[in-house]
Amino acid sequence: MKKLLGIVVLGLLWCNSGYSEDSVSAKKACRNIGFEPGTEKYIKCKFEFLKEFETQKEMKLNKLKSIEPVIKIDFGCYNRCKESVKGMSILSINSFCRSQCQLK
């Protein structure tokens, strides 16, 4: 039970480190711009930076999720095609066999 609790606590600490890095970066950026820590403008600046970091993370995740194999190929058909086609360059054979052996 103690091991499980330790794993959960370490997992939560590990997950929180990404947010803390963004928070530190936002604080540094707002200080470098010239806002005094503790003022309302500083807090708004930090909030805007954190919102921008979150938006960028979401965009990266969406981009990764949208990547799929462009062509789905029946590899048995593809290999038979490559063995049987003669008289073409390797690049031509590959593109021809990909077009003939696509899964639908």
N, C-alpha and C positions, 0 to 999 in steps of 0.2 A: 504494500500500500504506500509506503514511504517512497519507493522507487517511482511509482506511478505519479505521485504528487510532485516529485522532483522533475520528472520528464515534462509534466504539464507546465510547471513554473518556468523551466528553461525554454520550453517552446514559446510561451507567451513573451518572455524577455527577448528571444530571438526575433519574433515577428514584429515587435515594437521598434527594433533598431532602424528599420527603413524609414519610419516616420520621424524618428529623432534626428536622423541625418538631414532630412529635408527641413526640419525645424531649425537646426543649427545654421544651415545654408541661408534660410530666409532671414534669420536674425542678423547674420553677417552682412547680407546684401542691404538690408534696411539701414544698418549702421553706416555702411560705406556710402550710401546715398546721402546721409546727413540727418536722419531722424534720430532724435534722442530716445533711448530706451525708457519705457514707461509712459510715454505720451500717447495720446489717442491716434495721432498720425502714424506713429511707429507700429502700433497694434494693427491698424488698417493695412499698412504696408506688408506686415508679416502675414496677415490673413490672405491678402491678394497673392503673395508669392506661394503660400501653401496651396491655395486653390489652383494656381497655375501648375505647380508640381503634380498635383492629383490629376489634372486634365491631361498632362503629358503622359503620366503612367497609364491612364485609361486608353489613350490613343495607341500606345505601344502594345498594350494587351489586345486591343481590338484588331490591330494589324497582325499580331501573331495568330489570333484565332481565325482570321480570314484566310490565312495561307493554307491551301489545300493542294494536293497533287493536281496539276493541271490536266494531265493525260492519264487515264487509267487504262492499263494495257493488259491483255491476256498474254502472259509471258510464254506459254506453250506455243501459241500461234506466232508470236514475235520471233522466237528462236527458230521455228520451222521455216518461217519466211526468210530469215537471214541466211539460213543454210541453202535454201533453194534458189535464191535470186543470184544471178551471175551477170557480169558485164557492167556493173555500176560501181561508182565510188562508194567507199564506206559510209560517207555522210549521206549520200543519196539512198543507199540501202536502209540506213537507220530511219530516215524520215519517211520513206515509202512504207516500211514495215510498221512503224508507229501509226501511220494513217490507216493501214489495213486491219490492224489488230486491236483497235480501241474497244474497251468494254462500254456498253451502253446502259 
